[in-house]
Amino acid sequence: MNIILRLAWRNIWRQPRRTWLTAGAMVFSNVLLVFMMSFQFGMYSLMIDNSLQALTGHMQVQAPGYVDDQRMRQTVADVGDLSRSLREQLASDTIAARAQAFVLASSDERSYGIAIIGVEPHFEQKVSNISGLVSKGRFLSENDAAEIVVGAVLARNLRVNIGDELTILGSGVDGSFAAAVVTVIGIFDSGVPDLDRTLAEIPLGLFNDVFYMEGAGHHVVVNAPTVDFAPALQAELEALLPEDADLVVHDWDRLLPGLKQAIQADLSSSFFMYGVLAILVAFSVLNTQLMSVLERTHEFGIVMALGLKPGRLGRLVMLETVMIGLLGAVIGALLGSILTWYFSFSGFQIPGMEEMAIQFNLPARLYPQVTALSLLLGPGIVFVFSLLAAVYPALRLRWLQPVDAMRAA
């Protein structure tokens, strides 16, 4: 085996320029794949985390059907007690109860229809980043105070500022008339115009009194440490729910189906381009190995006449391809990780992506992170395609006749 390895190593350096050109194509493609995949996967994780932290959370406990048809009467009974019980059983404070209604918010000058959410002020800060996005004033502090936090666009549309009063008019859970006067104590700016235009938050205790909820709510938001831990936490959460409670647990994919569809669409287009790149590299390998086989036809004829089987010669050609592929993969992965490591500190900005960044609450500069998947997937794909490209030159030796081969000049 050592002789075969030495022979294969010697053969690939018979034409060093050609070998380096082939390996160089692999290195270039691997550097590009490592960097782009690190950038993409990092962007997806950031996109998911930022979108879920804004409002949705990793999962929610709801009444059946509420996710599709958000009616006031589809409630979770004693939602505050349920959230408190889940926090104790899961030993986690990233759990908060909410209630939601659609109301008419009126200032002295204007009126707009908005979604108003009743939240537990202390625990809401653990499951949502709205409190950290307050640019004026402060976030909610007391559970029964007549206070409201509104989005920046909504505040501008209603022409209100900190300390101004808003009148909210809506319908209670029993169909009765619900109204309240609240004071604007905070204005948040999420950077997402649709959210800042249509959302306001009030304390859950005040929501309960205004809309006659009698302790009920509409969902309990639960956050996992990361998206990867969400499935295990969801299974544990479902097991903890009371058996007689008519409740369901929906994960972030069910709550925000458009987010996963956007990621899948982007992945599909990206992997198509990656596949084209890998095929181009494979043709380069095919050309190199085919030329190498044709140049050595006379030699192959001689050793076959001496009794060497074509299968062993084919394995030799494949081994040469493996060596070139490993050379390109190792150097490409190393350079790709260095490039990614540099941009993980300095950041990277794609011109023309501002609208997508705003839609998914992404920062202006993105910071790719090297992971085992991004480091190995791209070079692995190029390596496999390179081996597949070398199959034809290796199989060609099986059709070679020793006499005809020895006649080749």
N, C-alpha and C positions, 0 to 999 in steps of 0.2 A: 504493500500500500504506500509505503514511503517513496518507493521508486515512482509510482504512478503520480503522486503529488508533486515530486520534483520535476517530473517530465511535463506535467500540465503547467507548472509555474514557468518552466523554461519556454514552453511553447507560446504562452501569451506574451512573452517579451521578445519574441522573434521580430515582431513589428511594433516597437514601443510607441511610435507615433499613433498608430491605429488603435492600440490598446488604450492609450491615454485619451484619445478623442472619444472612444466609446464610454470609458469610465467617466470622462468629463461630462458627457451628456447625462449619465446617471446621477452624477454629483449635483449638477445644476437642477435637475428635476426633483431630486430628493430635498435639496435645500428649499426649493420653492414649496414643495408639499409639506414639509415639516413646519415651515413658517405659516403658510396659509391655514393648515389644519389647526395649529395652535391658536391662531388668530380667530378662526371661526368658532372652535369649541369654547374658547374663552368668551367670545361675544355672546354665544348662545346662553352660557351659564349666567352671564351678567344680565342678559335680556330677560331671562326667566326670573332671576332673583329680584330685579328692579320692578318688573311688572307685577309680581306677586306681592312684594312688600308694599306697593302703593295702596292696595285695597283688598285683593282677593285672599291672600294667604295661601299656604300650601294645600290646605283642605278645609272644608266646612261641614259642619253638622247642620242639616236642614230638615224641614218637613218634605215628604215625597212630592215631587212635582214643582217645588218652589223654584228650582234652578231654571226651568223652562217658562214658567208663568208666575211671575212674582206678585202674587195677590196678598193683600194685607192679612187675610184670614188664614193663610197657610203659615201657621206659627209654630214655634217651639215653646212648649209650656215651661214656666219657671226657668227661663233661659239663664238668668243670673246664677241660680243654684246649680244648674247643670255645668256651667263654665267653672264655677268654684270647685265642684266635685271632680271634674276632669283635671284641673290644675293640681289638686291634691293627689289623685291617683297616678297621674303621669309625672309628678314631681317637676312640673314645668310651669313657668309663668308666661309662656308665649301662647296663651289661650285667652280669648276675649269674646264676650257676648255682644251681639249687635241686633238692632232692629232698624227697619228701613221703610220709608214712605215717600210718596211723591206729593209735593205740596206746591202752593203758590206763595212765593216769597215777595213781600212788598216793602219798599222803602218809601220815603216821602215823595219820591219822584217817579219811580218805576216799579214794575212787577215782572217777575219771571218764574216760570215753572222749573223746579229743581228736584233733585233727589236729596233727601235729608236722612242722615244715618244717626241713630242713637248708639253711643259707644260708652264703654267703661273707661273713663279717662286714664286711669293709671295703667291698666293692662292693654289698652289700645296702643299705647306707645311701644309695647313689646312686639306687636304683630304688624304694625303699619309704620311707614316712614313719614306719614302726613305731619305728625307732630314735629319732626325734625325739619320740615319744609316751611314752617311758619316764618314768613319774612317780616311780618308786622305783628306786634302784640305778643300774645302767648297762646298756648294750647289750653284745652279744657282741664280743669283741676278738680272740681267738685261734681258729684254724681247727680245732684238735684238743682244746680244753679241754672238760672235762665240765661244761658250763654250760648253763643254760636261761633263756629269757626267756618269761614267761607273761602272759596278759591279766589285767586287774584282777578281772574277775568270776570267772575260773578260780581265781585266787589266793585269793579269798574263799571260794569253794566248797570248795577243798581245804584251807583254813585254813593256808596257808603264807605266809611272808614272806621277805625277803632273808636269804640264808644257810641256809635250810632245804633239805633234800634231798627229791628226788622219785625214785621208781622208775618207769621206763617199761617196759612189756611189750608186745611186738608180734611180728610175723612178718617175717623177712628176705626179701630178694628171691628167695632159693632155697627158700623155704618153711620154713626152719629157725626155731627159737625165738630171738627177739632181746630182750635186756634190758640195762638200764644204770641206774646211779644217777648223777643229775646234781644240781648245786647251783643253786638259784634265785638269779640275780645281777641280775635286772631284772624289773620289773612295768610293763607298758604299759597305757595307758588311751586307747583310740581314740575312745570315745564311742559306739561301735556295740556294743550288748550281745552280739549273736550272735558277733561277732569276738572280743571280750574273753572270752567264755565257752568257746570251743572251740579257740583257737589258741595254739600255743607254738612257739618257734624255738630250734634248737640249731646249733652250728657244722657246716658241711658235712663236715669231716673226721671229726668224731665220728659223724655220721649214717652215713658210709660204713663205719666200723668196726662199729658196732652192728648195722646191717641188711645187712652183707655185700654192699655194692653194687659192690665192686671198681672204683671210679672212676666208676661210672655215676650218673645222676641222672634226673630226670623232666622238667625243662624249663629253658630259659634265658630269663630275662626281659630284654626290651629296651625301653628308654624312648626316645621321641623328644623333641625340644625342646618341641613342642606337639602337640596332637591333629591339627592341620592337616598337620604334616609326616609323620605316621605312614604314610600310604599309600606315599609315595616311599621312606621308610626300609624298609618291608616288602619292596618290590620289590628294593631293593639287598641286603637281608638274604637273600632267597631265592636271589639269584644267587651269593652267597658260600658257601652251604652245599655241602659236598662232594657230587659227583654220585652217588657210591655210597652215601651215607647215606640211610637210609629215614626222613626227617624232614619235618615240615610246619611252616609258620609260620601261626599264628592271630592275627588282630588282636583288638582289645579288643571289637569288636562280637560276634565269635564266642565270646569268652571270657565276656563278660557280656551275653548277649542281653536280659536283663530291663531293663538300663539304657537301651538305645536304645528299647525298647518303651515304657518309662515316659515318655521324652522325647517320643516320637511321639504317645502318647495325650494328653499335656498340650498339645502343639502343636495337635492336632486340635480339642480343645475350645476352646482360646484363639482359633484362627483362625475358628472358627464365631462366637464373640462379636465378633471384629473385623469379620467380614463383615456381621453384623447392624448394627453401628455405621456401617459404610460405606454400607449400604443406606438407613439413616435419613437420613444426610447427603444421599444422592442424591435422596431424595424432597423434601428441602428445596430443593435446586437445581432440581428439576423444577417445583416450585410457583413458585419465583421466576421462572424463565425463561418458564413458561407464562403467568403474569400479565403479564410484560413484553411478550410477543408479543400477547396480547389487548388490552392498552392501546394498542398501536401499530398495530392493524389498519387504521385509517383512513389512517395515514401510509404503511403498506406498500402499500395499494391505490393511492395516488397515485403513488408511485415506480414501481410495477409498470405503471401506465397510461402512464408516461413511457418505458417500455422496459426497466426494470431487471428482470433475470431472477430468479425465485424462488430459484434456487440460490445466488446471491450474497447474498441476504437470509439464507438458511439459514446460510451461512458466517459472516455477521456475528453471528448469534445464537451460533454455536459459539465465535467469537472472544471474545465477551463472557463466555461461560462459562469459557473458558481464563483470562481475566484474573482473574475472581473466584476460580477454582481456584488459580491461582498465588499470589494474595494470601493465601488461607487456608493454602496449603502452606508458603510462605516464613515467614510469621509463626508458624504452628504448629510448624514444624521448629525455628525459632530458640528459641521459648519452651520447647519440649520438651527441647532440648539443654541449656538453662540449668537446667531442673528436674532433669534427669538428672545434670548436672555437680554440682549441689548435693548430691544424695543419694549420689553417688560418693565424697564425703568424709565425710558424716555417717552413711551407712548407712541401711538400710531393713529393717524387720522386719514380717513378716506374721503376725498372730495366728492360732493354730490350725495352723501349719505345723511345729510342733516335731517331730512324729513323722517327717515326711518329711525334715527336716533331719538327724535322727539316723540314719535309714536310709541316706542318701547321704553321711554324714560332712560335712555342711555346717555353717558357722558360724551362730551365732544371728542375726547381722546380715549382710545381703547388700548388696553395693555394685555397683549397675548401672554399666555402662560404655557410652558412646556409640560406636557403630561406624557405618561407612558404610551397612551393611545396615539397622540399626535406625533410622537417621536418614532414609533415603530410602524404605524399603519401605512404611511406614504412610501417609505423605503421598502416595506414588505410587498406592497403592490407592484412597485417597479421591479423588484427582484423576481417575483413570480412571473410577471410578463416577460422578463428577460429569459428565464428558463424555458418558457413556452416557445419563445422565438427560436431558441437553439435546438428545439426538437427536430425541425426539418433538416438542418445540416447533419445532425447525428443520425437520423434515419436514412439519409442519403447514402451513408456508408454501407448500409445493408444491401443496397442494390449494386454496389461496386464489385466488378469482376477483377481479380488480381492481374490477369494478363492485360486487360484493357487499361488498368490503372498504371501498370509498369511502362506501357507505351506512351503515356502522357509525358510530355516534356516539362 
